[in-house]
Amino acid sequence: MKSSQRFADLRALSDDQLTDELVKLKKEQFNLRFQRATGQLENTSRVRTVRRDIARIKTIAAHKRVGAAK
């Protein structure tokens, strides 16, 4: 249920906001990978959540591009 709510929230964002959110998540993903490599990562499930959120944003952006092209 939580992921479908997150999907609906992301769908309401504009293209610029989606891009900003994607950049923010990519930075967080980099930091999480760095923490994991140095053994400082406490919440290991956050890596999976961030990776899936990035995929959600990319999916929504692709759907918007296809919708705008029609």
Protein Blocks (a to p, Z undefined) as FASTA:
>chain_A
ZZmmmmmmmmmpcfklmmmmmmmmmmmmmmmmmmmmnopafblmlmmmmmmmmmmmmmmm
mmmmmmmmZZ
